[in-house]
Amino acid sequence: MTGISDKCSNGGITHFTELLSNWSGSSGYCIEIGNGEWDSWFMPFSNQVNSVHHIACEKLKKMSELSQGYKIIGLSQGNMIGRGVIEFCDGRPPVRNLISLAGPHAGIASVPLCGSGIWCILEDSLLKLAIYSNFIQEHLAPAGYIKIPTDIADYRKGCKFLPVLNNEVHGNSTFKKRFASLENLVLIMFEKDEILVPKQTSWFGYNPDGSFSTVLPAQRTKLYTEDWIGLKILDEAGKVKFLNISGRLLEISTSEMKKYILPYLVANASTIVTKSRSSDLLWPSSVWDFNDEFNGVVEEILHLHTHAETVSLRSWRF
């Protein structure tokens, strides 16, 4: 299932699949929703979730190799669709693990990659004025997970996706039960991440309502203390891993991939990987650069984006 500006035939996705397939000894599958390059930007998340339900879920249920369960890997925005699969899909095979790299799980609070100049301030202000309008919500996919801490009332009223995904407005016990059924939730934050604001959203941390000045750890947020989606249940059972990588957003070495990702893939279940792209990054000239590895360099630093995130959904059989 591809994401913003991405498609199954993208060379970077192909290389990513080959690398994990070689490590795990498994085969990979790609599932697209609509026209990945266009719809991932301009199809609102609410529609993408409906597409997940009617397209991806049906495909997953028909894949016999996934019948005993599978895992999901999400890269940044791809976690939104990955979690949609977990929470919204009826009758799907069980999802065992969710491995999340830089997922905006609690939302993002500011326009990324801009800076502190006057034009950035104006852009940020204009976006915040209109972000919860029907027009923006219906025409810009990433608007579905922007959460302005000082505008919570309008966020809950106007944001069409994240309040549903995080069970904030109309608590759905089925969504919570499905998310809490994970065997492992691996949350990876990138220490030098300047794209997700705040970066702690990768761990479900976020600003308290009404304030930009502080960031609460996940365990002090309402999402956790009131346990909207079952995160507290998972954490108290020892099933949540909060991991920190020193690089920038989605900048990870092959050794770190083997250390932090591979252990949660090589088990008696298949895997679905979501590689995501989001509007808050720039456009890539090359998402993956494998030249050093193929030329015999032992350690490779993978830049999973240059100017934009990517979303894809891959499935591996183990």
ZIURZI-V828770 format. One record per residue. SS is DSSP state (@ for helix, = for strand, . for the rest). OMEGA is omega in radians with two decimals (* if undefined). Layout:
BEGIN
SS_OMEGA, SS_OMEGA
END
This chain:
BEGIN
._-3.03, ._-3.10, ._-3.00, ._3.08, ._-3.05, ._3.10, ._-3.02, ._-3.11, ._3.12, ._-3.08, @_3.14, @_3.12, @_3.12, @_3.13, @_3.14, @_3.12, @_-3.13, @_-3.12, @_-3.14, @_3.11, @_3.12, @_-3.14, @_-3.01, @_-3.09, ._-3.07, ._3.09, ._-3.12, =_-3.14, =_3.13, =_3.12, ._3.12, ._3.01, ._3.12, ._3.04, ._-3.00, @_-3.07, @_-3.09, @_-3.03, @_-3.12, @_3.08, @_-2.90, @_2.98, ._-3.12, ._-3.09, @_3.13, @_3.09, @_3.12, @_3.10, @_3.07, @_3.09, @_3.05, @_-3.08, @_-3.00, @_-3.09, @_-3.06, @_-3.10, @_3.14, @_3.10, @_-3.13, @_-3.11, @_-3.11, @_-3.11, ._-3.05, @_-3.13, @_3.11, @_-2.97, ._-3.14, ._3.12, ._-3.11, =_3.12, =_3.11, =_2.97, =_3.13, =_3.05, =_3.14, ._-3.03, ._3.12, @_3.09, @_3.13, @_3.10, @_3.10, @_3.10, @_3.06, @_3.07, @_-3.11, @_-2.98, @_-2.95, @_-3.04, ._3.11, ._3.01, ._3.14, ._2.97, ._-3.07, ._3.00, =_-3.09, =_-3.05, =_2.93, =_3.08, =_-3.00, =_3.04, =_3.06, ._3.12, ._3.11, ._-2.95, ._-3.13, ._-3.12, ._2.97, =_-2.96, ._-3.05, ._3.08, ._-3.08, ._3.00, ._3.13, ._-3.14, ._-3.05, ._3.13, ._-3.07, @_-3.13, @_3.09, @_3.11, @_3.12, @_3.12, @_-3.13, @_-3.12, @_-3.14, @_3.13, @_-3.11, @_3.12, @_-3.00, @_-2.94, ._-3.11, ._3.05, ._3.13, @_-3.08, @_-3.12, @_-3.13, @_-3.09, @_-3.06, @_-3.13, ._-3.03, @_-3.09, @_3.09, @_-3.11, @_3.10, @_3.01, =_-3.09, ._-3.12, ._-3.05, ._-3.13, ._-3.11, ._-3.03, @_-3.12, @_3.12, @_3.09, @_-3.11, @_-3.14, @_-2.97, @_-3.11, ._-2.96, ._-3.00, ._-3.00, @_3.11, @_3.09, @_-3.12, @_-3.11, ._3.03, ._-3.04, ._-2.99, ._3.13, ._-3.08, ._-3.13, ._-3.06, @_3.12, @_3.09, @_-3.12, @_-3.13, @_-3.12, @_-3.14, @_-3.12, @_-3.14, ._3.12, ._3.06, ._3.09, =_3.02, =_-3.07, =_-3.07, =_-3.10, =_3.08, =_3.11, =_-2.98, ._-3.11, ._3.13, ._3.08, ._-3.10, ._3.11, ._-3.13, ._-0.02, ._-3.13, @_-3.13, @_3.05, @_3.08, @_3.10, @_-3.05, ._3.02, ._-3.12, =_3.06, ._3.03, ._3.12, ._3.07, ._-3.04, ._2.98, ._-2.91, ._-3.12, ._3.07, ._3.14, =_2.97, ._-3.08, @_-3.04, @_3.13, @_3.10, ._3.09, @_3.12, @_-3.12, @_-3.04, @_3.08, ._3.06, ._-3.10, ._-3.03, ._3.13, ._3.12, @_3.13, @_3.11, @_3.14, @_-3.09, @_-3.13, @_3.08, ._3.13, ._-3.07, ._3.14, =_3.10, =_3.10, =_-3.06, =_-3.09, =_3.08, =_-2.94, ._-3.03, ._3.05, ._-3.08, ._3.09, ._3.03, =_-2.97, =_3.13, =_3.11, @_3.12, @_3.10, @_3.07, @_3.14, @_-3.10, @_-2.98, @_-3.07, ._-3.01, @_-3.13, @_-3.11, @_3.09, ._-3.04, ._3.11, ._-3.05, ._3.05, ._3.13, =_-3.08, =_2.98, =_-3.12, =_3.05, =_3.07, =_-2.94, ._3.01, ._3.09, ._-3.06, ._-3.05, ._3.07, ._-3.14, ._-3.08, ._-3.08, ._2.94, ._3.07, ._-3.09, ._-3.13, ._3.10, ._-3.06, ._-3.07, @_-3.10, @_-3.11, @_-3.11, @_3.11, ._3.00, ._3.09, ._-3.04, ._-3.09, ._3.12, ._3.01, =_-3.13, =_3.05, =_-3.03, ._3.00, ._2.89, ._-3.13, ._-3.13, ._3.02, ._3.02, ._3.05, ._2.99, ._3.09, =_-3.12, =_3.09, =_3.07, =_3.08, ._-3.12, ._*
END
